[in-house]
Amino acid sequence: MVQARILIVDDSPAMRRSVAETVERFGAATVEAGDALDALRRFKADPKAFDLVTCDIEMPGMNGLELLRVVRELRPDQLVLMVTGQGDLSTALKAIHLGAYDYVMKPFDPADLDAAVRRGLDVAGLKRRNAELVAELSLKVQELSEARERMTRQERLAALGGLVAGLAHELNNPAGALSSNVAALREYAYDLGRLYERFQVLREAAARQGDLFKAELDEVRELERKVDVEFVLRDMGNLIDEMEGGGRRIAEVVRGLRALDSTVDQTTERVDLMPLVADACVRGGVGGDAGVEFAPFSGDALVEASSAQIVEAVAHIVRNAVQASPPAEAVRVHIDRTPGGVVVSVSDKGPGIPEETLHRIFEPFFTTRPVGSGMGLGLTIADAIVRAHGGRIEVETAAGSGSTFRVFLPAVDAAGAAADRAAVAEGRS
């Protein structure tokens, strides 16, 4: 377990020692600074070195509020606990406004400092664990990408199947636990919020009774000041939202990896591409600003394929085209016959694909979209599905003129096509 590190900033050696003795009970390592400039020197040496900073407000030279502002500029997520003189509540609230997560008043009750430090270390621990999970996932993704670079495309896809299955399995369990826990936490937070609302109504009713409940009300107000229930409920909601977003992201990666692993050994049948491509156009166009125009095809478009996988492959290509297209330009999709096969063409009017990245577009996790808005698996999955069906994908692109993706699939034999048409006709009669 990583030991937490706390920077204690106070011009009073006795106060620094008092704070240190309190926080060291949590097993944290402490570093002391006698003024803001000393603290800044230590902080700038490694802005991520400290899980928590405790800072006196009233100090000679640069005061605690000025130090807080600089620290938050250097590291916006740094947790800072402010220590202020008795009765200086307005200054403490200003510190909260500037980004401090909590404050304690001098002379402080050790229990108050204990509680404030414990909250800070709990949050710091969650952030550290979250960073570790992100780093572990990034490392796995990087390792997967590097492994693929050492293979040819065919060899890479063959090796990738077993690898992503294991990775998806490893990610699925923590993702499921995270999703389940977040749902429960959100319900708890909602119930606590409702309980606090009713508590406030009860408190106001008690206040109207005059001196009857004065002592109890004073205790309640003091407890509310220490706990800051409204801040806790608000921050709890923010933390739950962040966790929920992270869980959704992990689930998306798992689904993508499973889809990539399921592109082989699927049951196939003789199917007509027309309704499959029409379905893919609808699915691929959902949520995009550009429209999708699908030109009907009057000839034979029969292939031996897994219907669900062909829909998925074409939908990924259509979605990629929609995301690349300006809102006013429609993505055009049509089917043609070629000698021995059928081709599905998807054309957009986007910026085109740069020549230096064209050879990477089918790589797993490669994407030119902003971080967090794409996994870089859509075209990889489409390519794997098409290859598993004995086909291929070709790309034609030009800077400023858009791109066309062509999916080539082998057609069924003429005798089989005639038999299918006869069977369809018989079924209609």
C-alpha positions in Angstrom: 0.0 0.0 0.0 1.4 3.4 -1.0 2.1 5.6 2.0 0.3 9.0 1.9 2.5 12.1 2.1 1.3 15.4 3.7 2.9 18.8 3.4 2.3 20.9 6.6 2.7 24.6 6.1 2.7 26.8 9.2 5.1 29.5 10.5 4.7 28.1 14.1 7.0 25.1 14.7 4.7 24.1 17.6 1.7 24.1 15.4 3.4 22.2 12.7 4.4 19.5 15.2 0.9 19.4 16.6 -0.6 18.9 13.1 2.1 16.3 12.3 1.4 14.3 15.4 -2.2 14.2 14.5 -1.9 13.1 10.9 0.9 10.7 11.6 -1.6 8.5 13.4 -3.0 7.7 10.0 0.4 6.3 8.9 1.1 9.3 6.7 4.6 10.7 6.0 4.9 14.4 6.7 7.0 17.2 5.3 7.1 20.6 7.1 7.4 24.0 5.6 7.9 27.2 7.8 6.4 29.6 5.2 4.7 29.8 1.9 7.9 30.3 -0.1 9.4 27.2 1.4 6.2 25.3 0.7 6.2 26.4 -2.9 9.8 25.4 -3.4 9.0 21.9 -2.2 5.7 21.7 -4.2 7.2 22.9 -7.5 10.0 20.3 -7.2 7.2 17.7 -7.6 3.6 18.9 -7.8 2.3 15.4 -7.5 4.4 14.5 -4.5 1.8 15.3 -1.8 -1.6 13.6 -1.3 -2.7 16.5 1.0 -1.5 19.9 2.0 -2.4 21.5 5.4 -1.9 25.3 5.3 -2.1 28.1 7.9 -3.8 31.2 6.5 -2.1 33.9 8.5 1.6 33.8 7.7 4.3 36.5 7.2 5.0 37.3 3.5 2.8 35.3 1.3 -0.3 34.2 3.2 -2.2 30.9 3.0 -4.8 32.1 0.6 -2.2 33.3 -1.9 -0.3 30.0 -1.5 -3.6 28.1 -2.1 -4.2 30.0 -5.3 -0.7 29.2 -6.7 -0.9 25.5 -5.6 -4.3 25.1 -7.3 -2.8 26.6 -10.5 0.1 24.2 -10.5 -2.1 21.2 -9.7 -5.9 21.9 -10.0 -6.8 18.6 -8.2 -4.5 19.1 -5.2 -6.4 18.6 -1.9 -5.7 21.5 0.5 -6.9 21.7 4.1 -6.8 25.3 5.5 -6.1 26.1 9.2 -7.4 29.5 10.4 -7.7 31.5 13.6 -10.8 31.2 15.8 -13.6 33.4 14.6 -12.1 33.9 11.1 -14.9 32.1 9.4 -15.3 34.5 6.5 -11.6 33.9 5.6 -12.1 30.2 5.8 -15.1 30.3 3.5 -13.0 32.4 1.1 -10.5 29.6 1.1 -13.2 27.1 0.3 -14.2 29.3 -2.6 -10.6 29.3 -3.9 -10.6 25.5 -3.9 -9.7 24.3 -0.4 -11.6 21.1 0.3 -12.1 21.8 4.1 -10.9 24.0 7.0 -10.3 23.7 10.7 -10.3 26.6 13.3 -7.5 27.3 15.7 -7.1 26.3 18.4 -8.4 23.1 16.8 -9.9 20.0 18.5 -7.8 17.0 17.5 -11.0 15.2 16.6 -11.9 17.9 14.1 -8.5 17.7 12.5 -8.7 13.9 12.5 -12.0 14.0 10.7 -10.8 16.6 8.1 -7.6 14.7 7.4 -9.4 11.4 7.1 -11.8 12.8 4.6 -8.9 14.2 2.6 -6.9 11.0 2.7 -10.0 9.0 1.7 -10.5 11.2 -1.4 -6.8 11.1 -2.2 -6.8 7.4 -2.0 -9.7 7.1 -4.4 -8.0 9.5 -6.8 -4.7 7.5 -6.5 -6.5 4.2 -7.2 -8.4 5.7 -10.1 -5.1 6.9 -11.6 -3.6 3.5 -11.1 -6.5 1.8 -12.8 -6.3 4.3 -15.7 -2.5 3.7 -15.9 -3.0 -0.1 -15.8 -5.6 0.1 -18.6 -3.4 2.4 -20.7 -0.5 0.1 -20.2 -2.5 -2.9 -21.3 -3.7 -1.0 -24.4 -0.1 0.1 -25.1 1.1 -3.4 -24.8 -1.6 -4.7 -27.1 -0.8 -2.0 -29.7 2.9 -2.7 -29.5 2.3 -6.5 -29.9 0.2 -5.9 -33.0 2.9 -3.7 -34.6 5.3 -6.7 -34.6 2.9 -8.8 -36.7 1.5 -8.7 -40.2 -2.2 -7.8 -40.3 -3.3 -11.4 -40.8 -1.0 -12.7 -38.0 -2.0 -9.8 -35.7 -5.7 -10.4 -36.0 -5.2 -14.2 -35.4 -3.2 -13.5 -32.2 -5.5 -10.7 -31.1 -8.5 -12.9 -30.7 -7.3 -14.8 -27.6 -5.6 -11.7 -26.2 -8.6 -9.4 -26.2 -10.9 -12.2 -24.8 -8.7 -12.4 -21.7 -8.5 -8.6 -21.4 -12.2 -8.3 -21.8 -12.8 -10.9 -19.1 -10.3 -9.1 -16.7 -12.0 -5.8 -17.3 -15.6 -7.1 -17.1 -15.6 -8.1 -13.5 -14.3 -4.7 -12.1 -16.6 -2.9 -14.5 -19.6 -4.8 -13.3 -18.7 -4.2 -9.7 -18.2 -0.5 -10.3 -21.5 -0.2 -12.1 -23.4 -2.0 -9.3 -21.7 0.0 -6.6 -22.3 3.3 -8.3 -26.0 2.5 -8.6 -26.2 1.7 -4.9 -24.2 4.8 -4.0 -26.5 7.0 -6.0 -29.6 5.6 -4.2 -27.8 6.2 -0.8 -27.0 9.7 -1.8 -30.6 10.4 -2.9 -31.9 8.9 0.4 -29.4 11.0 2.5 -30.5 14.1 0.6 -34.1 13.5 1.3 -33.4 12.7 4.9 -31.4 16.0 5.2 -34.2 18.0 3.6 -36.7 16.6 6.2 -34.1 17.2 8.9 -33.9 20.9 7.9 -37.7 21.2 8.1 -37.7 19.6 11.5 -34.9 21.9 12.7 -36.8 25.0 11.5 -39.9 23.7 13.4 -37.8 23.2 16.5 -36.3 26.7 16.2 -39.8 28.2 16.3 -40.2 26.7 19.8 -37.9 29.4 21.2 -35.5 28.3 24.0 -37.1 24.9 24.4 -34.6 23.2 22.0 -31.9 25.8 22.1 -29.1 23.5 23.4 -30.0 20.8 20.9 -30.1 23.2 18.0 -26.7 24.7 19.0 -25.3 21.2 18.9 -26.9 20.5 15.5 -25.5 23.8 14.0 -22.0 23.0 15.3 -22.2 19.5 13.8 -23.4 20.9 10.5 -20.5 23.3 10.5 -18.0 20.6 11.0 -19.5 18.1 8.6 -20.7 20.6 5.9 -23.5 18.2 4.8 -24.5 20.2 1.7 -20.9 20.2 0.4 -20.6 16.4 1.1 -23.9 15.7 -0.7 -22.9 17.9 -3.6 -19.4 16.4 -3.9 -20.7 12.9 -3.5 -22.9 13.5 -6.5 -19.9 14.7 -8.5 -17.8 11.7 -7.5 -20.6 9.3 -8.4 -21.0 11.0 -11.8 -17.3 10.6 -12.5 -17.3 7.0 -11.4 -20.3 6.2 -13.5 -18.7 7.8 -16.5 -15.6 5.7 -15.9 -17.6 2.6 -15.6 -19.5 3.3 -18.9 -16.1 3.8 -20.6 -14.7 0.5 -19.3 -18.0 -1.2 -20.4 -17.6 0.2 -23.9 -14.1 -1.0 -24.1 -15.2 -4.5 -23.0 -18.0 -4.6 -25.5 -15.6 -3.5 -28.2 -13.0 -6.2 -27.3 -15.7 -8.9 -27.1 -17.0 -7.9 -30.5 -13.5 -8.1 -31.9 -13.0 -11.5 -30.4 -16.3 -12.8 -31.8 -15.5 -12.1 -35.5 -14.7 -15.7 -36.3 -16.4 -19.1 -36.1 -19.9 -17.6 -36.5 -22.8 -19.4 -38.1 -23.4 -18.1 -41.6 -26.3 -18.4 -44.0 -27.2 -17.2 -47.5 -28.5 -13.6 -47.0 -29.5 -10.6 -49.1 -27.3 -7.6 -48.4 -30.0 -5.0 -49.1 -31.9 -5.2 -45.8 -28.7 -5.7 -43.8 -27.1 -2.6 -45.3 -30.3 -0.6 -44.8 -30.3 -1.6 -41.1 -26.6 -0.7 -40.8 -27.3 2.8 -42.2 -29.9 3.4 -39.6 -27.7 2.1 -36.7 -24.6 3.9 -38.0 -26.3 7.2 -38.4 -27.8 7.4 -34.9 -26.5 10.3 -32.9 -24.6 12.0 -35.8 -25.2 15.4 -37.4 -24.8 14.2 -41.0 -27.6 12.3 -42.7 -27.3 8.9 -44.5 -28.6 8.3 -48.0 -28.9 4.7 -49.1 -29.5 4.0 -52.8 -31.6 0.9 -53.4 -30.1 -1.9 -55.5 -32.3 -3.8 -57.9 -30.0 -6.8 -58.7 -28.8 -9.8 -56.8 -26.9 -9.0 -53.6 -26.7 -12.5 -52.0 -23.8 -13.5 -49.9 -22.9 -16.3 -47.4 -22.6 -14.4 -44.1 -23.6 -13.9 -40.5 -26.3 -11.2 -40.8 -25.6 -9.7 -37.4 -21.9 -9.4 -38.1 -22.4 -7.8 -41.5 -24.7 -5.3 -40.0 -22.2 -4.5 -37.3 -19.3 -4.2 -39.7 -21.1 -1.8 -42.1 -22.6 0.2 -39.2 -19.1 0.8 -37.9 -18.0 2.1 -41.3 -21.1 4.3 -41.7 -20.7 5.7 -38.2 -17.1 6.6 -38.9 -18.2 8.4 -42.1 -21.0 10.2 -40.3 -18.6 11.4 -37.6 -16.2 12.7 -40.3 -18.8 14.5 -42.3 -19.9 18.2 -42.0 -23.6 18.5 -40.8 -24.8 19.7 -44.2 -23.3 16.8 -46.1 -25.0 13.4 -46.3 -23.1 10.1 -46.2 -23.9 8.1 -49.4 -24.2 4.3 -49.3 -24.8 2.0 -52.3 -24.4 -1.6 -53.4 -22.9 -2.8 -56.7 -22.0 -6.2 -58.2 -18.4 -6.9 -59.1 -16.9 -10.0 -60.9 -17.4 -12.8 -58.3 -18.7 -10.5 -55.5 -20.7 -7.7 -54.1 -19.3 -4.3 -53.0 -20.9 -1.9 -50.4 -19.5 1.6 -50.8 -19.7 4.3 -48.1 -18.7 7.8 -49.1 -18.4 11.0 -47.0 -17.4 14.6 -47.7 -15.1 14.9 -44.7 -11.6 16.2 -44.5 -10.1 12.9 -45.8 -7.5 10.7 -44.1 -3.9 12.0 -44.0 -1.5 9.8 -45.9 0.8 9.4 -42.9 -2.1 7.8 -40.9 -3.9 5.9 -43.6 -2.0 2.7 -43.0 -3.0 2.7 -39.3 -6.8 3.2 -39.6 -7.5 -0.6 -39.0 -5.2 -0.8 -36.0 -6.8 -1.5 -32.6 -7.3 1.6 -30.5 -6.0 4.0 -33.2 -8.2 7.0 -33.5 -7.9 10.7 -34.6 -10.9 11.7 -32.5 -10.6 13.6 -29.2 -9.6 11.6 -26.1 -12.7 10.0 -24.5 -14.9 10.3 -27.7 -13.8 7.1 -29.4 -12.1 3.8 -28.7 -10.5 3.2 -32.0 -12.0 -0.2 -32.4 -14.8 0.3 -34.9 -12.8 0.0 -38.1 -10.7 -2.8 -36.5 -13.9 -4.8 -35.8 -15.3 -4.1 -39.3 -12.0 -5.2 -41.0 -11.9 -8.4 -38.9 -15.5 -9.3 -39.7 -15.1 -8.7 -43.4 -11.9 -10.7 -43.5 -13.5 -13.6 -41.6 -16.1 -13.6 -44.4 -13.5 -13.9 -47.1 -13.7 -10.3 -48.1 -11.7 -7.1 -47.8 -12.0 -3.4 -47.3 -10.5 -0.8 -49.6 -10.2 2.9 -48.9 -10.0 5.8 -51.3 -9.4 9.2 -49.8 -8.3 12.7 -50.8 -7.5 15.7 -48.6 -10.5 18.0 -48.4 -12.6 15.8 -50.6 -13.7 13.0 -48.3 -13.2 9.3 -48.2 -14.9 6.2 -49.7 -14.8 2.8 -47.9 -15.6 -0.2 -50.1 -16.5 -3.5 -48.6 -16.0 -6.4 -51.0 -17.7 -9.7 -50.1 -17.8 -12.9 -52.3 -21.2 -13.6 -53.9 -23.0 -16.9 -53.7 -23.0 -19.0 -56.9 -25.6 -18.4 -59.5 -27.3 -21.7 -59.0 -27.7 -21.0 -55.3 -29.0 -17.6 -56.0 -31.7 -19.0 -58.4 -32.7 -21.6 -55.8 -33.0 -18.9 -53.2 -35.2 -16.7 -55.4 -37.4 -19.8 -56.2 -37.7 -20.6 -52.5 -38.7 -17.0 -51.8 -41.3 -17.0 -54.6 -42.7 -20.3 -53.4 -43.0 -18.9 -49.9 -45.0 -15.9 -51.1 -47.4 -18.0 -53.1 
